[in-house]
Amino acid sequence: MGMLRIPGVRFIRRSSTAKLVLWVFLVSFSIRLFALVVLRPYDHPTHAEIHRLAESIASGKGFGNPYPFPTGPTAIYSPGCPLALAGIDRVFGTGKVSVIVNYLFDALLNSVVYALLPLLSAWLGLNRGVGFLAGLGGA
């Protein structure tokens, strides 16, 4: 009786970590881009607290007002994401183009995070295949 053959194991073993990272990124970004084009979530944007906070920062009102009514300064969000979104709002405004750029930025960052999982698994001493499959699962 021979060894069990699992499809894709040979690809993972023969591929470099950089190639696995690239594959996960391309799959993840393609799925998100496809969903963006097909589902068109930018036609009905949700104005979550983080987006209102970014609009407040971009309009010069400070790090605050995350709710539909003015509340003043807030500490409910760490500054990284709201500042990045505020930068997009500052450059592209707060209309449909800004929402599309926000979705693309989100798709790019999420794809990078999933793509780095094979590298992380190798760094932790795990099999790179574990990170590759986790990245594809996240994608």
N, C-alpha and C positions, 0 to 999 in steps of 0.2 A: 504494500500500500504506500503510495507516494505522499509527498507533502501537500498540504492544502495550498492551492494557488489563490491568492487574493488579488483581484485586479487593482492596479495602481501602485502596488508595493514596489515593483521594479522601478517605476517612474520616480518614486520618492527616494529610493536608495541611490539611483544613478544621478539625480539632479543635485546641483549645488544648492546651498542655503539661499543664495541670492536668487536663483531661478525659482525656488519655492516661494520666496517672498514676492517676487514679481507676479507669479501666477495667482497668488491669493489676492494681491492688489487688483489685478486686472479683472478677476471674477467679481470681487466685491464692488468695485467701482462700476462695472458694466451692469450689474443687477440694480444698483441704486440709480444709475442714469436711465436705465430702461423704465424703472418705476416712476421716475420723475417725468419722463416723456409720456408714458401711458396714463398714469393716474392724475397728472396735472394738479398736485396739491397746492400749487401757487395760485390757482384760480380762487380758492377759498382759504386764505391763510388764517391760522389761529393766532390770536394775539395773546400769547402766554406771557406770564410775568417777566420772563427773561427778555422777551422782545420789547416789552414796554420799558423795561430798565435800560436796554440798549438805546431806544429812541430818546429817553431822557438824557442819557449821556451825550448822544450825538447832537441833541438840540441845545446843549450847554446848561441843562438844569441840574446836573450833578448825578451822583450815583444814588438814585432813589426813584420813587414813584412807580413801583412795579405793578400797581393795581389800577383798575379803571378810574379811580378817584385819587387825587393827590394825597400822598402819605408822607412825603419828605424822604430823608435819607433812609437807606435800608442796609441790612447786613445779612440778608438771607441767601445771597449768592456770592461765591468767590469771584474775584474780578476778571479772571481770564476770559471766559466765554462772553460775558456782556461787553467787555472792551473790544473783543474781536468783532462782535456783531455791530457794535457802535461804529467801528471803523468802516464796516461795509455800508451801514446806513449813512454815514457821513459822505462817502464817495458816491453811492448810488441812489441816495434819497430813501424814502420809506415806501415807495410804490412797488409795483409788480416786479420790476427788474431787481430791486433789492431783495425781494423774497426769493427769486430764482437764484441769485448769487448766494444767499444764505443756505439754500438747499444744496447747491453745488459744493460750497465750503464744507458743509456738514458731511456730504457724501465722501469728499476727499479725505477729511480727517478720520472718519470711521473706517474707511478703506485702508488707510495707513496703519491704524491701530491693529486691525485684523491681520494685515500683511506682516506685521512685526512678530506675530506669534511663533512662526517657525524659528526665528532668530532667538526669541526668548526661551523657547524650549531647549534649543541647543546650548544656550548660556547656562540654563539650570541643570544641564547634564541629562536631560531627557532625550528621547528619540525625536529627531526633527519631524518625523511623520506625525507625532502627536500634535505639534504646533501647526503643521500644515492642515491636518484634518480639523483642528479647532478653528483655524482661520477660515477654512471653507464653510464650516458650520455657522460661524458668525456672519459670514458673507450672505 
